[in-house]
Structure formats: C-alpha cells, structure tokens
Amino acid sequence: MNWLADLAYQSLGALPMIAVIGLVTYGLFALTAVLVTVRPLRRRLGRRGMRIHRAVAAVAFASATFHLLLGLSSYV
C-alpha cells in the first residue's frame, strides 16, 4: 500500500497525481450531466446518447474509485 501512497503524491507537472485524477473525475461527472441535460446534443446523438452517457458514467465511477484509493492510501 506504500507504493500507492507514493504514486498519489507523484508530481505531474504542478499538481500531484491525486489532484489530477480528482480534476479528471470532476470533468467526467460534468460531461455525464451535460450529455443528459443539453437538448440539442441529445437530439443529435439520438439513441447513442444514452449509451455514451452510461459509458462516461462508468469511467467516471472507476476514476472516482481510483481517486478514493489514492486518498485513503496516504492514511493507511
């Protein structure tokens, strides 16, 4: 578990990896919401929109889980 804590605070540019993963997760959840709420986008995507929405939500959930593991690893 120590390698995970080291990975969490490895620098990626100006931010540690845990912050970058958190920002990516936030963006994915925002994209998931946009796919459902923006009416012209829903019309253009048609039935594929719901499949894309579910796929982005699954990736966001996996990213959030990884972000959680990185955060908890520094305390365990």
N, CA, C and O atoms as a Tripos MOL2 file, in Angstrom:
@<TRIPOS>MOLECULE
protein
  304   303    76     0     0
PROTEIN
NO_CHARGES

@<TRIPOS>ATOM
      1 N           0.8250   -1.1950    0.0000 N.3       1 MET1
      2 CA          0.0000    0.0000    0.0000 C.3       1 MET1
      3 C           0.8660    1.2550    0.0000 C.2       1 MET1
      4 O           0.3980    2.3410   -0.3410 O.2       1 MET1
      5 N           2.1180    1.1010    0.3800 N.am      2 ASN2
      6 CA          3.0160    2.2500    0.4120 C.3       2 ASN2
      7 C           3.2930    2.7620   -1.0030 C.2       2 ASN2
      8 O           3.4410    3.9680   -1.2020 O.2       2 ASN2
      9 N           3.3640    1.8640   -1.9830 N.am      3 TRP3
     10 CA          3.6230    2.2930   -3.3560 C.3       3 TRP3
     11 C           2.4600    3.1130   -3.9000 C.2       3 TRP3
     12 O           2.6540    3.9860   -4.7450 O.2       3 TRP3
     13 N           1.2470    2.8330   -3.4160 N.am      4 LEU4
     14 CA          0.0810    3.5900   -3.8490 C.3       4 LEU4
     15 C           0.1120    5.0070   -3.2790 C.2       4 LEU4
     16 O          -0.2710    5.9650   -3.9500 O.2       4 LEU4
     17 N           0.5720    5.1250   -2.0360 N.am      5 ALA5
     18 CA          0.7040    6.4580   -1.4380 C.3       5 ALA5
     19 C           1.7960    7.2590   -2.1460 C.2       5 ALA5
     20 O           1.6570    8.4670   -2.3400 O.2       5 ALA5
     21 N           2.8750    6.5890   -2.5290 N.am      6 ASP6
     22 CA          3.9260    7.2770   -3.2860 C.3       6 ASP6
     23 C           3.4050    7.7110   -4.6530 C.2       6 ASP6
     24 O           3.7400    8.7920   -5.1360 O.2       6 ASP6
     25 N           2.5900    6.8690   -5.2700 N.am      7 LEU7
     26 CA          2.0040    7.1900   -6.5620 C.3       7 LEU7
     27 C           1.0410    8.3730   -6.4520 C.2       7 LEU7
     28 O           0.9640    9.2020   -7.3590 O.2       7 LEU7
     29 N           0.3140    8.4470   -5.3500 N.am      8 ALA8
     30 CA         -0.6770    9.5130   -5.1690 C.3       8 ALA8
     31 C          -0.0340   10.8900   -5.1570 C.2       8 ALA8
     32 O          -0.6190   11.8490   -5.6620 O.2       8 ALA8
     33 N           1.1410   11.0020   -4.5960 N.am      9 TYR9
     34 CA          1.7780   12.3070   -4.4700 C.3       9 TYR9
     35 C           2.9340   12.4960   -5.4320 C.2       9 TYR9
     36 O           3.7500   13.4000   -5.2550 O.2       9 TYR9
     37 N           3.0100   11.6410   -6.4580 N.am     10 GLN10
     38 CA          3.9830   11.8350   -7.5200 C.3      10 GLN10
     39 C           3.5390   13.0460   -8.3330 C.2      10 GLN10
     40 O           2.3630   13.1860   -8.6670 O.2      10 GLN10
     41 N           4.4790   13.9050   -8.6400 N.am     11 SER11
     42 CA          4.1490   15.1580   -9.3090 C.3      11 SER11
     43 C           3.9170   14.9480  -10.8020 C.2      11 SER11
     44 O           4.7310   14.3330  -11.4920 O.2      11 SER11
     45 N           2.8140   15.4600  -11.2770 N.am     12 LEU12
     46 CA          2.5080   15.5120  -12.7090 C.3      12 LEU12
     47 C           2.4000   16.9830  -13.0870 C.2      12 LEU12
     48 O           1.3170   17.5670  -13.0430 O.2      12 LEU12
     49 N           3.4920   17.5560  -13.4460 N.am     13 GLY13
     50 CA          3.5100   18.9880  -13.7130 C.3      13 GLY13
     51 C           3.5060   19.7450  -12.3950 C.2      13 GLY13
     52 O           4.3950   19.5610  -11.5640 O.2      13 GLY13
     53 N           2.5130   20.5900  -12.2050 N.am     14 ALA14
     54 CA          2.4440   21.3980  -10.9910 C.3      14 ALA14
     55 C           1.6000   20.7610   -9.8910 C.2      14 ALA14
     56 O           1.5990   21.2390   -8.7570 O.2      14 ALA14
     57 N           0.8840   19.6890  -10.2180 N.am     15 LEU15
     58 CA         -0.0370   19.0840   -9.2640 C.3      15 LEU15
     59 C           0.3300   17.6320   -8.9930 C.2      15 LEU15
     60 O           0.8910   16.9620   -9.8600 O.2      15 LEU15
     61 N           0.0130   17.1340   -7.7810 N.am     16 PRO16
     62 CA          0.2020   15.6980   -7.5380 C.3      16 PRO16
     63 C          -0.8520   14.8870   -8.2940 C.2      16 PRO16
     64 O          -1.8920   15.4120   -8.6900 O.2      16 PRO16
     65 N          -0.5660   13.6170   -8.4840 N.am     17 MET17
     66 CA         -1.4560   12.7600   -9.2740 C.3      17 MET17
     67 C          -2.8630   12.6990   -8.6810 C.2      17 MET17
     68 O          -3.8400   12.6380   -9.4270 O.2      17 MET17
     69 N          -2.9820   12.7130   -7.3710 N.am     18 ILE18
     70 CA         -4.3060   12.6270   -6.7530 C.3      18 ILE18
     71 C          -5.1690   13.8280   -7.1420 C.2      18 ILE18
     72 O          -6.3800   13.6910   -7.3090 O.2      18 ILE18
     73 N          -4.5530   15.0020   -7.2860 N.am     19 ALA19
     74 CA         -5.3040   16.1850   -7.6950 C.3      19 ALA19
     75 C          -5.7030   16.1000   -9.1600 C.2      19 ALA19
     76 O          -6.8120   16.4880   -9.5280 O.2      19 ALA19
     77 N          -4.8050   15.5940   -9.9970 N.am     20 VAL20
     78 CA         -5.1080   15.4610  -11.4200 C.3      20 VAL20
     79 C          -6.2480   14.4680  -11.6300 C.2      20 VAL20
     80 O          -7.1650   14.7290  -12.4090 O.2      20 VAL20
     81 N          -6.1950   13.3280  -10.9350 N.am     21 ILE21
     82 CA         -7.2650   12.3340  -11.0450 C.3      21 ILE21
     83 C          -8.5830   12.9260  -10.5490 C.2      21 ILE21
     84 O          -9.6360   12.6660  -11.1320 O.2      21 ILE21
     85 N          -8.5340   13.7140   -9.4840 N.am     22 GLY22
     86 CA         -9.7420   14.3630   -8.9730 C.3      22 GLY22
     87 C         -10.3440   15.3310   -9.9770 C.2      22 GLY22
     88 O         -11.5620   15.3750  -10.1460 O.2      22 GLY22
     89 N          -9.5000   16.1050  -10.6420 N.am     23 LEU23
     90 CA         -9.9990   17.0440  -11.6470 C.3      23 LEU23
     91 C         -10.5670   16.3150  -12.8660 C.2      23 LEU23
     92 O         -11.5810   16.7340  -13.4240 O.2      23 LEU23
     93 N          -9.9250   15.2420  -13.2720 N.am     24 VAL24
     94 CA        -10.4430   14.4400  -14.3890 C.3      24 VAL24
     95 C         -11.7960   13.8320  -14.0200 C.2      24 VAL24
     96 O         -12.7160   13.8110  -14.8370 O.2      24 VAL24
     97 N         -11.9100   13.3420  -12.7970 N.am     25 THR25
     98 CA        -13.1760   12.7650  -12.3350 C.3      25 THR25
     99 C         -14.2870   13.8110  -12.3320 C.2      25 THR25
    100 O         -15.4060   13.5370  -12.7640 O.2      25 THR25
    101 N         -13.9760   15.0000  -11.8490 N.am     26 TYR26
    102 CA        -14.9540   16.0820  -11.8390 C.3      26 TYR26
    103 C         -15.4050   16.4070  -13.2680 C.2      26 TYR26
    104 O         -16.5930   16.6090  -13.5200 O.2      26 TYR26
    105 N         -14.4560   16.4540  -14.1870 N.am     27 GLY27
    106 CA        -14.7910   16.7170  -15.5880 C.3      27 GLY27
    107 C         -15.6610   15.6310  -16.1900 C.2      27 GLY27
    108 O         -16.5800   15.9200  -16.9560 O.2      27 GLY27
    109 N         -15.3730   14.3770  -15.8460 N.am     28 LEU28
    110 CA        -16.1780   13.2700  -16.3630 C.3      28 LEU28
    111 C         -17.6050   13.3110  -15.8280 C.2      28 LEU28
    112 O         -18.5530   13.0480  -16.5680 O.2      28 LEU28
    113 N         -17.7620   13.6400  -14.5460 N.am     29 PHE29
    114 CA        -19.1180   13.7490  -13.9960 C.3      29 PHE29
    115 C         -19.8700   14.9240  -14.6230 C.2      29 PHE29
    116 O         -21.0730   14.8340  -14.8650 O.2      29 PHE29
    117 N         -19.1630   16.0270  -14.8860 N.am     30 ALA30
    118 CA        -19.7950   17.1660  -15.5520 C.3      30 ALA30
    119 C         -20.2060   16.7950  -16.9730 C.2      30 ALA30
    120 O         -21.2960   17.1610  -17.4140 O.2      30 ALA30
    121 N         -19.3480   16.0700  -17.6980 N.am     31 LEU31
    122 CA        -19.6840   15.6250  -19.0410 C.3      31 LEU31
    123 C         -20.8820   14.6850  -19.0290 C.2      31 LEU31
    124 O         -21.7270   14.7420  -19.9220 O.2      31 LEU31
    125 N         -20.9570   13.8270  -18.0260 N.am     32 THR32
    126 CA        -22.1000   12.9210  -17.8960 C.3      32 THR32
    127 C         -23.3930   13.7110  -17.7340 C.2      32 THR32
    128 O         -24.4130   13.3660  -18.3310 O.2      32 THR32
    129 N         -23.3530   14.7640  -16.9330 N.am     33 ALA33
    130 CA        -24.5440   15.5960  -16.7380 C.3      33 ALA33
    131 C         -24.9020   16.3540  -18.0140 C.2      33 ALA33
    132 O         -26.0790   16.4800  -18.3510 O.2      33 ALA33
    133 N         -23.9070   16.8540  -18.7150 N.am     34 VAL34
    134 CA        -24.1570   17.6100  -19.9400 C.3      34 VAL34
    135 C         -24.7930   16.7230  -21.0090 C.2      34 VAL34
    136 O         -25.6710   17.1760  -21.7450 O.2      34 VAL34
    137 N         -24.3640   15.4790  -21.1000 N.am     35 LEU35
    138 CA        -24.9160   14.5740  -22.1100 C.3      35 LEU35
    139 C         -26.4070   14.3530  -21.9330 C.2      35 LEU35
    140 O         -27.1050   14.0610  -22.9040 O.2      35 LEU35
    141 N         -26.9060   14.4870  -20.7190 N.am     36 VAL36
    142 CA        -28.3250   14.2540  -20.4660 C.3      36 VAL36
    143 C         -29.1350   15.5490  -20.5300 C.2      36 VAL36
    144 O         -30.2980   15.5280  -20.9340 O.2      36 VAL36
    145 N         -28.5460   16.6560  -20.1430 N.am     37 THR37
    146 CA        -29.3380   17.8780  -19.9780 C.3      37 THR37
    147 C         -29.3730   18.7900  -21.1950 C.2      37 THR37
    148 O         -30.3290   19.5520  -21.3410 O.2      37 THR37
    149 N         -28.3900   18.7510  -22.0620 N.am     38 VAL38
    150 CA        -28.3660   19.6610  -23.2070 C.3      38 VAL38
    151 C         -29.2170   19.0700  -24.3340 C.2      38 VAL38
    152 O         -28.8600   18.0600  -24.9400 O.2      38 VAL38
    153 N         -30.3310   19.7160  -24.5930 N.am     39 ARG39
    154 CA        -31.3260   19.1910  -25.5300 C.3      39 ARG39
    155 C         -30.8120   19.0710  -26.9710 C.2      39 ARG39
    156 O         -31.0400   18.0270  -27.5830 O.2      39 ARG39
    157 N         -30.1370   20.0660  -27.5490 N.am     40 PRO40
    158 CA        -29.6540   19.8890  -28.9300 C.3      40 PRO40
    159 C         -28.6470   18.7410  -29.0590 C.2      40 PRO40
    160 O         -28.6040   18.0590  -30.0840 O.2      40 PRO40
    161 N         -27.8560   18.5360  -28.0360 N.am     41 LEU41
    162 CA        -26.8990   17.4380  -28.0560 C.3      41 LEU41
    163 C         -27.6190   16.0980  -27.9940 C.2      41 LEU41
    164 O         -27.2150   15.1360  -28.6480 O.2      41 LEU41
    165 N         -28.6920   16.0400  -27.2020 N.am     42 ARG42
    166 CA        -29.4720   14.7930  -27.1120 C.3      42 ARG42
    167 C         -30.1180   14.4580  -28.4490 C.2      42 ARG42
    168 O         -30.1580   13.2950  -28.8520 O.2      42 ARG42
    169 N         -30.6220   15.4770  -29.1350 N.am     43 ARG43
    170 CA        -31.2630   15.2370  -30.4330 C.3      43 ARG43
    171 C         -30.2480   14.7380  -31.4600 C.2      43 ARG43
    172 O         -30.5430   13.8400  -32.2480 O.2      43 ARG43
    173 N         -29.0570   15.3250  -31.4440 N.am     44 ARG44
    174 CA        -28.0460   14.9540  -32.4200 C.3      44 ARG44
    175 C         -27.5220   13.5380  -32.1780 C.2      44 ARG44
    176 O         -27.2380   12.8050  -33.1240 O.2      44 ARG44
    177 N         -27.3980   13.1650  -30.9200 N.am     45 LEU45
    178 CA        -26.8550   11.8400  -30.6050 C.3      45 LEU45
    179 C         -27.9030   10.7310  -30.7180 C.2      45 LEU45
    180 O         -27.5630    9.5810  -30.9960 O.2      45 LEU45
    181 N         -29.1510   11.0700  -30.5060 N.am     46 GLY46
    182 CA        -30.2220   10.0790  -30.6030 C.3      46 GLY46
    183 C         -30.0870    8.9960  -29.5370 C.2      46 GLY46
    184 O         -29.8250    9.2890  -28.3710 O.2      46 GLY46
    185 N         -30.2680    7.7500  -29.9470 N.am     47 ARG47
    186 CA        -30.1900    6.6280  -29.0010 C.3      47 ARG47
    187 C         -28.7690    6.3760  -28.5100 C.2      47 ARG47
    188 O         -28.5720    5.8450  -27.4170 O.2      47 ARG47
    189 N         -27.7790    6.7570  -29.3180 N.am     48 ARG48
    190 CA        -26.3920    6.5660  -28.8980 C.3      48 ARG48
    191 C         -26.0650    7.4060  -27.6760 C.2      48 ARG48
    192 O         -25.1480    7.0720  -26.9260 O.2      48 ARG48
    193 N         -26.7960    8.4870  -27.4630 N.am     49 GLY49
    194 CA        -26.5310    9.3830  -26.3490 C.3      49 GLY49
    195 C         -26.6040    8.6960  -24.9980 C.2      49 GLY49
    196 O         -25.7830    8.9530  -24.1170 O.2      49 GLY49
    197 N         -27.5850    7.8240  -24.8350 N.am     50 MET50
    198 CA        -27.7270    7.1230  -23.5600 C.3      50 MET50
    199 C         -26.6080    6.1220  -23.3610 C.2      50 MET50
    200 O         -26.1270    5.9440  -22.2420 O.2      50 MET50
    201 N         -26.1810    5.4600  -24.4430 N.am     51 ARG51
    202 CA        -25.0530    4.5240  -24.3280 C.3      51 ARG51
    203 C         -23.7680    5.2650  -23.9860 C.2      51 ARG51
    204 O         -22.9700    4.8020  -23.1710 O.2      51 ARG51
    205 N         -23.5750    6.4260  -24.6210 N.am     52 ILE52
    206 CA        -22.3930    7.2340  -24.3220 C.3      52 ILE52
    207 C         -22.4580    7.7380  -22.8900 C.2      52 ILE52
    208 O         -21.4530    7.7400  -22.1780 O.2      52 ILE52
    209 N         -23.6430    8.1650  -22.4700 N.am     53 HIS53
    210 CA        -23.8370    8.6350  -21.0970 C.3      53 HIS53
    211 C         -23.4720    7.5470  -20.0870 C.2      53 HIS53
    212 O         -22.7730    7.8170  -19.1110 O.2      53 HIS53
    213 N         -23.9330    6.3440  -20.3140 N.am     54 ARG54
    214 CA        -23.6260    5.2340  -19.3970 C.3      54 ARG54
    215 C         -22.1440    4.8950  -19.4030 C.2      54 ARG54
    216 O         -21.5770    4.5960  -18.3520 O.2      54 ARG54
    217 N         -21.5110    4.9370  -20.5630 N.am     55 ALA55
    218 CA        -20.0790    4.6410  -20.6510 C.3      55 ALA55
    219 C         -19.2470    5.6950  -19.9290 C.2      55 ALA55
    220 O         -18.3100    5.3600  -19.2040 O.2      55 ALA55
    221 N         -19.5860    6.9550  -20.1230 N.am     56 VAL56
    222 CA        -18.8590    8.0310  -19.4380 C.3      56 VAL56
    223 C         -19.0920    7.9390  -17.9320 C.2      56 VAL56
    224 O         -18.1720    8.1780  -17.1500 O.2      56 VAL56
    225 N         -20.2980    7.6000  -17.5230 N.am     57 ALA57
    226 CA        -20.5870    7.4490  -16.0930 C.3      57 ALA57
    227 C         -19.7810    6.2990  -15.4880 C.2      57 ALA57
    228 O         -19.3040    6.4100  -14.3580 O.2      57 ALA57
    229 N         -19.6250    5.2050  -16.2210 N.am     58 ALA58
    230 CA        -18.8360    4.0730  -15.7190 C.3      58 ALA58
    231 C         -17.3660    4.4470  -15.5840 C.2      58 ALA58
    232 O         -16.7200    4.0830  -14.6010 O.2      58 ALA58
    233 N         -16.8340    5.1720  -16.5680 N.am     59 VAL59
    234 CA        -15.4400    5.6160  -16.4840 C.3      59 VAL59
    235 C         -15.2720    6.6060  -15.3340 C.2      59 VAL59
    236 O         -14.2610    6.5690  -14.6320 O.2      59 VAL59
    237 N         -16.2430    7.4870  -15.1330 N.am     60 ALA60
    238 CA        -16.1800    8.4380  -14.0330 C.3      60 ALA60
    239 C         -16.2110    7.7240  -12.6850 C.2      60 ALA60
    240 O         -15.4950    8.1040  -11.7590 O.2      60 ALA60
    241 N         -17.0390    6.6950  -12.5800 N.am     61 PHE61
    242 CA        -17.1170    5.9290  -11.3360 C.3      61 PHE61
    243 C         -15.7990    5.2160  -11.0560 C.2      61 PHE61
    244 O         -15.3370    5.1950   -9.9150 O.2      61 PHE61
    245 N         -15.1890    4.6320  -12.0900 N.am     62 ALA62
    246 CA        -13.8990    3.9620  -11.9230 C.3      62 ALA62
    247 C         -12.8140    4.9630  -11.5420 C.2      62 ALA62
    248 O         -11.9660    4.6720  -10.6980 O.2      62 ALA62
    249 N         -12.8400    6.1370  -12.1600 N.am     63 SER63
    250 CA        -11.8730    7.1840  -11.8390 C.3      63 SER63
    251 C         -12.0560    7.6800  -10.4070 C.2      63 SER63
    252 O         -11.0750    7.9340   -9.7090 O.2      63 SER63
    253 N         -13.3010    7.8190   -9.9690 N.am     64 ALA64
    254 CA        -13.5710    8.2440   -8.5970 C.3      64 ALA64
    255 C         -13.1150    7.1870   -7.5910 C.2      64 ALA64
    256 O         -12.6190    7.5270   -6.5160 O.2      64 ALA64
    257 N         -13.2780    5.9220   -7.9310 N.am     65 THR65
    258 CA        -12.8200    4.8520   -7.0530 C.3      65 THR65
    259 C         -11.3020    4.8610   -6.9320 C.2      65 THR65
    260 O         -10.7650    4.6870   -5.8380 O.2      65 THR65
    261 N         -10.6040    5.0640   -8.0580 N.am     66 PHE66
    262 CA         -9.1470    5.1470   -8.0280 C.3      66 PHE66
    263 C          -8.7000    6.3640   -7.2160 C.2      66 PHE66
    264 O          -7.7390    6.2790   -6.4520 O.2      66 PHE66
    265 N          -9.3850    7.4820   -7.3750 N.am     67 HIS67
    266 CA         -9.0910    8.6890   -6.6080 C.3      67 HIS67
    267 C          -9.2690    8.4330   -5.1020 C.2      67 HIS67
    268 O          -8.4650    8.8880   -4.2880 O.2      67 HIS67
    269 N         -10.3210    7.7050   -4.7490 N.am     68 LEU68
    270 CA        -10.5580    7.3440   -3.3490 C.3      68 LEU68
    271 C          -9.4380    6.4660   -2.7970 C.2      68 LEU68
    272 O          -8.9590    6.6820   -1.6840 O.2      68 LEU68
    273 N          -9.0250    5.4730   -3.5880 N.am     69 LEU69
    274 CA         -7.9280    4.5990   -3.1540 C.3      69 LEU69
    275 C          -6.6300    5.3830   -2.9690 C.2      69 LEU69
    276 O          -5.8850    5.1310   -2.0220 O.2      69 LEU69
    277 N          -6.3560    6.3240   -3.8570 N.am     70 LEU70
    278 CA         -5.1650    7.1340   -3.6910 C.3      70 LEU70
    279 C          -5.2380    7.9830   -2.4310 C.2      70 LEU70
    280 O          -4.2420    8.1360   -1.7250 O.2      70 LEU70
    281 N          -6.4050    8.5310   -2.1490 N.am     71 GLY71
    282 CA         -6.5630    9.3320   -0.9410 C.3      71 GLY71
    283 C          -6.4560    8.5290    0.3230 C.2      71 GLY71
    284 O          -5.8260    8.9680    1.2850 O.2      71 GLY71
    285 N          -7.0630    7.3500    0.3430 N.am     72 LEU72
    286 CA         -7.0120    6.5220    1.5420 C.3      72 LEU72
    287 C          -5.6330    5.8970    1.7730 C.2      72 LEU72
    288 O          -5.2680    5.5970    2.9100 O.2      72 LEU72
    289 N          -4.8800    5.7070    0.7090 N.am     73 SER73
    290 CA         -3.5770    5.0630    0.8520 C.3      73 SER73
    291 C          -2.5900    5.8880    1.6760 C.2      73 SER73
    292 O          -1.6660    5.3370    2.2730 O.2      73 SER73
    293 N          -2.7810    7.1790    1.7090 N.am     74 SER74
    294 CA         -1.8600    8.0110    2.4820 C.3      74 SER74
    295 C          -2.1400    7.9300    3.9830 C.2      74 SER74
    296 O          -1.3010    8.3250    4.7930 O.2      74 SER74
    297 N          -3.3070    7.4230    4.3540 N.am     75 TYR75
    298 CA         -3.6520    7.3100    5.7750 C.3      75 TYR75
    299 C          -3.5250    5.8920    6.3120 C.2      75 TYR75
    300 O          -3.5570    5.6950    7.5270 O.2      75 TYR75
    301 N          -3.3850    4.9130    5.4530 N.am     76 VAL76
    302 CA         -3.3090    3.5160    5.8900 C.3      76 VAL76
    303 C          -1.8740    3.0520    5.9120 C.2      76 VAL76
    304 O          -1.6030    1.9010    6.2530 O.2      76 VAL76
@<TRIPOS>BOND
     1     1     2 1
     2     2     3 1
     3     3     4 2
     4     3     5 am
     5     5     6 1
     6     6     7 1
     7     7     8 2
     8     7     9 am
     9     9    10 1
    10    10    11 1
    11    11    12 2
    12    11    13 am
    13    13    14 1
    14    14    15 1
    15    15    16 2
    16    15    17 am
    17    17    18 1
    18    18    19 1
    19    19    20 2
    20    19    21 am
    21    21    22 1
    22    22    23 1
    23    23    24 2
    24    23    25 am
    25    25    26 1
    26    26    27 1
    27    27    28 2
    28    27    29 am
    29    29    30 1
    30    30    31 1
    31    31    32 2
    32    31    33 am
    33    33    34 1
    34    34    35 1
    35    35    36 2
    36    35    37 am
    37    37    38 1
    38    38    39 1
    39    39    40 2
    40    39    41 am
    41    41    42 1
    42    42    43 1
    43    43    44 2
    44    43    45 am
    45    45    46 1
    46    46    47 1
    47    47    48 2
    48    47    49 am
    49    49    50 1
    50    50    51 1
    51    51    52 2
    52    51    53 am
    53    53    54 1
    54    54    55 1
    55    55    56 2
    56    55    57 am
    57    57    58 1
    58    58    59 1
    59    59    60 2
    60    59    61 am
    61    61    62 1
    62    62    63 1
    63    63    64 2
    64    63    65 am
    65    65    66 1
    66    66    67 1
    67    67    68 2
    68    67    69 am
    69    69    70 1
    70    70    71 1
    71    71    72 2
    72    71    73 am
    73    73    74 1
    74    74    75 1
    75    75    76 2
    76    75    77 am
    77    77    78 1
    78    78    79 1
    79    79    80 2
    80    79    81 am
    81    81    82 1
    82    82    83 1
    83    83    84 2
    84    83    85 am
    85    85    86 1
    86    86    87 1
    87    87    88 2
    88    87    89 am
    89    89    90 1
    90    90    91 1
    91    91    92 2
    92    91    93 am
    93    93    94 1
    94    94    95 1
    95    95    96 2
    96    95    97 am
    97    97    98 1
    98    98    99 1
    99    99   100 2
   100    99   101 am
   101   101   102 1
   102   102   103 1
   103   103   104 2
   104   103   105 am
   105   105   106 1
   106   106   107 1
   107   107   108 2
   108   107   109 am
   109   109   110 1
   110   110   111 1
   111   111   112 2
   112   111   113 am
   113   113   114 1
   114   114   115 1
   115   115   116 2
   116   115   117 am
   117   117   118 1
   118   118   119 1
   119   119   120 2
   120   119   121 am
   121   121   122 1
   122   122   123 1
   123   123   124 2
   124   123   125 am
   125   125   126 1
   126   126   127 1
   127   127   128 2
   128   127   129 am
   129   129   130 1
   130   130   131 1
   131   131   132 2
   132   131   133 am
   133   133   134 1
   134   134   135 1
   135   135   136 2
   136   135   137 am
   137   137   138 1
   138   138   139 1
   139   139   140 2
   140   139   141 am
   141   141   142 1
   142   142   143 1
   143   143   144 2
   144   143   145 am
   145   145   146 1
   146   146   147 1
   147   147   148 2
   148   147   149 am
   149   149   150 1
   150   150   151 1
   151   151   152 2
   152   151   153 am
   153   153   154 1
   154   154   155 1
   155   155   156 2
   156   155   157 am
   157   157   158 1
   158   158   159 1
   159   159   160 2
   160   159   161 am
   161   161   162 1
   162   162   163 1
   163   163   164 2
   164   163   165 am
   165   165   166 1
   166   166   167 1
   167   167   168 2
   168   167   169 am
   169   169   170 1
   170   170   171 1
   171   171   172 2
   172   171   173 am
   173   173   174 1
   174   174   175 1
   175   175   176 2
   176   175   177 am
   177   177   178 1
   178   178   179 1
   179   179   180 2
   180   179   181 am
   181   181   182 1
   182   182   183 1
   183   183   184 2
   184   183   185 am
   185   185   186 1
   186   186   187 1
   187   187   188 2
   188   187   189 am
   189   189   190 1
   190   190   191 1
   191   191   192 2
   192   191   193 am
   193   193   194 1
   194   194   195 1
   195   195   196 2
   196   195   197 am
   197   197   198 1
   198   198   199 1
   199   199   200 2
   200   199   201 am
   201   201   202 1
   202   202   203 1
   203   203   204 2
   204   203   205 am
   205   205   206 1
   206   206   207 1
   207   207   208 2
   208   207   209 am
   209   209   210 1
   210   210   211 1
   211   211   212 2
   212   211   213 am
   213   213   214 1
   214   214   215 1
   215   215   216 2
   216   215   217 am
   217   217   218 1
   218   218   219 1
   219   219   220 2
   220   219   221 am
   221   221   222 1
   222   222   223 1
   223   223   224 2
   224   223   225 am
   225   225   226 1
   226   226   227 1
   227   227   228 2
   228   227   229 am
   229   229   230 1
   230   230   231 1
   231   231   232 2
   232   231   233 am
   233   233   234 1
   234   234   235 1
   235   235   236 2
   236   235   237 am
   237   237   238 1
   238   238   239 1
   239   239   240 2
   240   239   241 am
   241   241   242 1
   242   242   243 1
   243   243   244 2
   244   243   245 am
   245   245   246 1
   246   246   247 1
   247   247   248 2
   248   247   249 am
   249   249   250 1
   250   250   251 1
   251   251   252 2
   252   251   253 am
   253   253   254 1
   254   254   255 1
   255   255   256 2
   256   255   257 am
   257   257   258 1
   258   258   259 1
   259   259   260 2
   260   259   261 am
   261   261   262 1
   262   262   263 1
   263   263   264 2
   264   263   265 am
   265   265   266 1
   266   266   267 1
   267   267   268 2
   268   267   269 am
   269   269   270 1
   270   270   271 1
   271   271   272 2
   272   271   273 am
   273   273   274 1
   274   274   275 1
   275   275   276 2
   276   275   277 am
   277   277   278 1
   278   278   279 1
   279   279   280 2
   280   279   281 am
   281   281   282 1
   282   282   283 1
   283   283   284 2
   284   283   285 am
   285   285   286 1
   286   286   287 1
   287   287   288 2
   288   287   289 am
   289   289   290 1
   290   290   291 1
   291   291   292 2
   292   291   293 am
   293   293   294 1
   294   294   295 1
   295   295   296 2
   296   295   297 am
   297   297   298 1
   298   298   299 1
   299   299   300 2
   300   299   301 am
   301   301   302 1
   302   302   303 1
   303   303   304 2
@<TRIPOS>SUBSTRUCTURE
     1 MET1         2 RESIDUE 1 A MET
     2 ASN2         6 RESIDUE 1 A ASN
     3 TRP3        10 RESIDUE 1 A TRP
     4 LEU4        14 RESIDUE 1 A LEU
     5 ALA5        18 RESIDUE 1 A ALA
     6 ASP6        22 RESIDUE 1 A ASP
     7 LEU7        26 RESIDUE 1 A LEU
     8 ALA8        30 RESIDUE 1 A ALA
     9 TYR9        34 RESIDUE 1 A TYR
    10 GLN10       38 RESIDUE 1 A GLN
    11 SER11       42 RESIDUE 1 A SER
    12 LEU12       46 RESIDUE 1 A LEU
    13 GLY13       50 RESIDUE 1 A GLY
    14 ALA14       54 RESIDUE 1 A ALA
    15 LEU15       58 RESIDUE 1 A LEU
    16 PRO16       62 RESIDUE 1 A PRO
    17 MET17       66 RESIDUE 1 A MET
    18 ILE18       70 RESIDUE 1 A ILE
    19 ALA19       74 RESIDUE 1 A ALA
    20 VAL20       78 RESIDUE 1 A VAL
    21 ILE21       82 RESIDUE 1 A ILE
    22 GLY22       86 RESIDUE 1 A GLY
    23 LEU23       90 RESIDUE 1 A LEU
    24 VAL24       94 RESIDUE 1 A VAL
    25 THR25       98 RESIDUE 1 A THR
    26 TYR26      102 RESIDUE 1 A TYR
    27 GLY27      106 RESIDUE 1 A GLY
    28 LEU28      110 RESIDUE 1 A LEU
    29 PHE29      114 RESIDUE 1 A PHE
    30 ALA30      118 RESIDUE 1 A ALA
    31 LEU31      122 RESIDUE 1 A LEU
    32 THR32      126 RESIDUE 1 A THR
    33 ALA33      130 RESIDUE 1 A ALA
    34 VAL34      134 RESIDUE 1 A VAL
    35 LEU35      138 RESIDUE 1 A LEU
    36 VAL36      142 RESIDUE 1 A VAL
    37 THR37      146 RESIDUE 1 A THR
    38 VAL38      150 RESIDUE 1 A VAL
    39 ARG39      154 RESIDUE 1 A ARG
    40 PRO40      158 RESIDUE 1 A PRO
    41 LEU41      162 RESIDUE 1 A LEU
    42 ARG42      166 RESIDUE 1 A ARG
    43 ARG43      170 RESIDUE 1 A ARG
    44 ARG44      174 RESIDUE 1 A ARG
    45 LEU45      178 RESIDUE 1 A LEU
    46 GLY46      182 RESIDUE 1 A GLY
    47 ARG47      186 RESIDUE 1 A ARG
    48 ARG48      190 RESIDUE 1 A ARG
    49 GLY49      194 RESIDUE 1 A GLY
    50 MET50      198 RESIDUE 1 A MET
    51 ARG51      202 RESIDUE 1 A ARG
    52 ILE52      206 RESIDUE 1 A ILE
    53 HIS53      210 RESIDUE 1 A HIS
    54 ARG54      214 RESIDUE 1 A ARG
    55 ALA55      218 RESIDUE 1 A ALA
    56 VAL56      222 RESIDUE 1 A VAL
    57 ALA57      226 RESIDUE 1 A ALA
    58 ALA58      230 RESIDUE 1 A ALA
    59 VAL59      234 RESIDUE 1 A VAL
    60 ALA60      238 RESIDUE 1 A ALA
    61 PHE61      242 RESIDUE 1 A PHE
    62 ALA62      246 RESIDUE 1 A ALA
    63 SER63      250 RESIDUE 1 A SER
    64 ALA64      254 RESIDUE 1 A ALA
    65 THR65      258 RESIDUE 1 A THR
    66 PHE66      262 RESIDUE 1 A PHE
    67 HIS67      266 RESIDUE 1 A HIS
    68 LEU68      270 RESIDUE 1 A LEU
    69 LEU69      274 RESIDUE 1 A LEU
    70 LEU70      278 RESIDUE 1 A LEU
    71 GLY71      282 RESIDUE 1 A GLY
    72 LEU72      286 RESIDUE 1 A LEU
    73 SER73      290 RESIDUE 1 A SER
    74 SER74      294 RESIDUE 1 A SER
    75 TYR75      298 RESIDUE 1 A TYR
    76 VAL76      302 RESIDUE 1 A VAL
